[in-house]
Amino acid sequence: MTIRNSMHDDSKTDGQDLVAFIGGSGRSGSTLIDLMLNNHPSVQSVGEVHRLNLYARENNEPCTCGSPVSECPFWLEVESEVRRRLGWSAERHPLHETEIMLVREDVHPTLALMQKAMMLAAPRRVGRWMNGLLAPAHQRAIEMSLVWHDAIRSVTGTSVIIDSSKDARRLKALYLNAPGQFRLINMVRDGRAVSASAIRRTGMSMKQAAYEWKRSQRHTRLSSYGIPSGKKMMIHYEALCRDPEATMTKACAFLGVRFHPEMLTLRKSEAHNIGGNPMRFKTGDREIKLDERWREQLSEKELLEFDRVAGDENRRLGYDS
C-alpha cells in the first residue's frame, strides 16, 4: 500500500515538479512552515532531509510521525523506490548505504574555501563542474538527493518537495544541479528572537548568539546570489503567524499551486519531517501561534549587545532594533 499524507490523492493536483528549499537560521519558523505546506495535496515536506541517512544509521531521532526513521512505513516505501531506481538488490538498504548530507570532513579545508567561492561566483555550469572537482563527495550527495526527491514524488504522487535543511552550501548546490526545479524560500525572523532562543537552549552569551545568527543570514544571502529573483522569496515568521492565510496564499502562488485552507491547521502525526524544532512532536498543538517571549526575556544589556553585533543585519531584514 502506498503511504501518503491523508491530504494527498492519487495524482498530482497542480504544479510542476519542484524542490523548494527553506533557507535561513534555525528557530526561524522553518519547521512551522514545513508542517503547514505539508498539508497541501501537491506538497510533501521532508524537513531537514539531509540528515535522513544519518538518522537511519544511528537511529538517534525519530521521524515526525513518531517511528524510528529506519522503521517508518513512509521512509521504507521511499527507500524501496530508491532501491528500484538504483537497480539495487533487495538485500541492500539505501537508507543506510547512501549519503545525501554535505559532510564537512569530506572536503579539505583549503578546497572547501575554493568550493564556496566557486559556488558563489561562478556561472552555473562552471560552478557545478568545479564543485564536482573540488568536492566530489558533495556532488555525489547532491545527485543522490535528487534521486531521493524523485522517489518521494513517485511514492506520494506530489509535485513539490520541501527541503528545509538550511545548509547554505546545499542551497546553492541543489540550484546548480537542478535550476529548473529549484525554488528558495528564505525564512527570516527577528534576530533578537532567534538569539534569545539560542541563549535559552545552550546558555551561550548574547554576543555569540547574535554573531551565529548574523553569520547564518549572511551565508544564505551569499548563496542566493545568482539565483533569479523569480525563483526565490522571503517569508517573515511574524507575518506568517499574524496572517497565515495571506502568507500561505503568497507561498502557494510562488510554488505554482493553489491555496488550500487545510494548510492553516497543523497535523503533525501525519508528517514525515526529518529533524527540526521539537515542536513537531507536540501533536496536540495544532494552532499557529506567534512566539515573542524574547521581549520579556532579554535584558537591556543583551538588547544593546545584539544591536552592536547584528543590528545592521536585523534592520536590513526589516526589523527595527
N, C-alpha and C positions, 0 to 999 in steps of 0.2 A: 504493500500500500504506500502511495506517495505521501510523504509528510509535508503538510503545508500549514501556514498560518491560517486560522479559520476564516480570515477575510479574503484569502487567496482563492480564486476559482481555477478552472482547468485550462484557461487560456490567458494570454496577455491581454489586459483590458485596454490599455493605451500606452503610448510612449515607446521610444526607441531604446535599444539596448544601451544602458549607461552604467558607469561606475561613478557614483557620487562620493567624493572623498571629503570627509569632515576634518578640517584643519583647525589649528589653534592650540591653546594650552589646556591642560587638564582642569577639571572643575569649572568649565565654562559653559556647560549645558549640552555637551555633545551626546551624553547618554540619554538625556531628556528628548532631544530632537530625534535621536536614533529610534527610541521607542514609539514616538508619535508617527514618524514616517513609516515604521514597520506595520502600522495598521492599514496602510493603503494596499489595495488588492494588486497593484502593479509593482510593489516595492518589497524587497527583502533586505532588512538590515542585519548585518552580521557583526556590528560593533568593532572592537579593536582586533580585527580578524588576523592581523599579522602575528598575534600570539597563539593562534589556533594549534599549530603543531607542537609548540612548547607546552601548552596546557594538556594536550592529549598525551604527550610523552611523560610529563611529570605528574599529571593528574592532581595539580595543586589548586585548581579553581574550577568550579562547575560552570556549565552553560547557564544562561539566564533562566532557562526552564527548570533548573534545579538538578538535572542529571549531570554526572561527570561527562566531560566532553567526549571521552572515548567510549561512552555508553549511550550517549544521546541519540535517539532514533533519527532525528533530523540530520545530525552530522554523519551518522553511519550511512544513511542513504546518499548523502552528498559524496562521501568517501567512495561508495560503490560506483557512482557515476564518474568520479575522477579516475578510479582504477580502470574503468572501461575505456575512457579517453586515452589513457596512457598505454593501454594494451597490456596491463599487468595481470598476473595470475591471481586467483582468489586468495592465495596464501600471503600475498603482500598487502601492506596496510599504509596507504598514502597519508593517513592522519599522523602516523609515527615516522614515516620514511621521507616525506617531502619537507621542504623548508620554504616558508614564504615571508619570513622576517628578514629584514636587512640587518644582519648581525654585525655589530661594530668590529668585533675581533677578526672578522673575515677579510678586513682591508687594513693594510699597513697604514699607520698614522700619516705618513707623508703622502701616500697615494690618496688617502681619504680627503686631505685638503685639496688636492688636484681634482678629485672626483666632484667635490662640492662646487668648485669654481667652474668646471666644465658644465655641470648640470644647470648652474645658474645663468651662465653667459653664452654658452654655445647654441647655435641653431639646433632645431630638434633632431635632425638626422645625425649631426655630428655629436650632439650630447648623448644620444643613445649608444652610438658606436664607442665613444670614449668611456662611457660607464661600463660597457662590456669589457673594454680593455683594462681599465683601472680597477674595476671591482666585479670580476666575472661571477663571483658567488652572489652578489647583489642582483646582477642581471638575471641569473637563473631563478632567483627567488621571485622577481617581478614576473617573469614569464610563467612561472608556476602559479603565481597569484591569479593570473588571467585564466588559467585552466580551472582553478577553483571557482572563480567568478562565473564562468560559463556553466560549470556543473551545477552551481546553485540555481542559476536561471532555469536550467533544464529540469531540475527536481521540483522547483516551486512554480514554474510557469510565469514567473515575474520578469519584468524587463529592466528594472532599476535595482542595482546592488548598492547598499550604503556601507562604505568602509570608513570607520571613524578612528583609524589608527593614529592619526595626528602627527606621525613622523614626517618631518618636512622633506627628508630625502625620498621617502616613499611617495609622497605627494607628487614631486616632480618626475620621479622615475615612472610612475603609472601614466602620467601625461605623455612623456616621451615615447612610451611603448604603445599607447592606445589613445591618441589625441582625439579621435572622433567620438569615442565613448566617454571621455573624461569630463567630469564637472567638479568644481571645487565649491564647497560651502564653508566659508571661513566663519566659525562660530566664535564670537567675542563676548566678553563680559567685563564689567568694571574691574580693573586690575586690583583695586582695593579689596573687592570681594574674593577674588582668587587668592590673593596674598593672605587674607585672613583665614581662608580655608587651609592653606599650607601651614600656617602657624599653629592652627588647632590640631592638625593631623600629625605634624612632625616635630613641633617645638622649635623650628628654625626661627631665626631673627627676621624682623621685617626687612632689613637690608637684603638678606639672602632671598627671601620670598619675592620681593619686588624685582630683584635682578633676574631670577629664574623666569618670572612671568614675562618681563620685557624681552628676554632672550628668545623665548618661545614665539612671541609675537613677531619679532624681527626675522626669525628663521622662516616662519610661514610666509611672511611678506616677500622675502627674498626668493623663496622657492616658487612663488606665484608669478614672478616676473617672466614675461614671455608667453604666458597663458592668455589667450584672447579674452577680452572683457565679457564676451557673451558666454564664456564657459566658467565664470566664477561669480559668486555673490557673497555678501556679508550679511550675517544674521546676528543681531544683538540678543543675548539671553533675556535681558529685561523686557524688550519688545515682544519676544516670544511668549513670556509669561503674562504680560499685561493684556495682550491681544492675540491669543494663539490662533484664532481663525484667520485674521488678516495676514499674520506672518506665514502661516502654513499655506495659505492660498498663493502667496508670492513664491514660496518654495516649490509648490506644485507646478506653477507656471514655468519656473526656471527648469524643472526636470521634465517638462513636457507631458505631465499627467494631470488629470482632473482632480480637483479638491474633493475629499470625502469627509463628511462630518465625523466618521469613526476615528479620525486622526486626533480628535480633541480629548480622547479618553485613553488612559494608559492601561494596556493589558499585558502585564509583564510575564505572566505564566505562559503566554503563547509566543514569547520571543526567544530567539536563539543567539543573542548577542554574546560575543566573547569579550571579557574584560569590561572595564568601565566603572562608573560610580556605583558603590554598593547599593544605592537606592534602587537599582534594577531588581533586587531580591525582595523588596518590600511590596509584596503583591496586593496588600490591602490599600496601598496609597495609589489612587487612580486619578487624582486631580492634578492639574498643572498649577503649581504654587511658586510665587516669587520669593526667593530666599535673599534677604538683605540683612542678615544678622551682623554683618560687618559694621553697620552703622552704630551699633551699640557696643560691639566688642573691641573695636580698635581705639586706642588712646590717641590723644592729640599728638603725642610724641611719635607714635607709629604712623599717623597720617602725614606728618611733616617729613618723616623719613621716606615714606613711599613717594611723596611728591618730589623729593630730591633725587631719588633713584629712577623713578619711572613715570613721573607726572607728565612729561612731554609725550610719551607713548600713549598714555591714557587719554590725553586731550586729542591726540591725533585720531583716536577711535571714537571721539565724540563725547567723552566723559569730562565733566568739569571736576578738576582736582581742588 
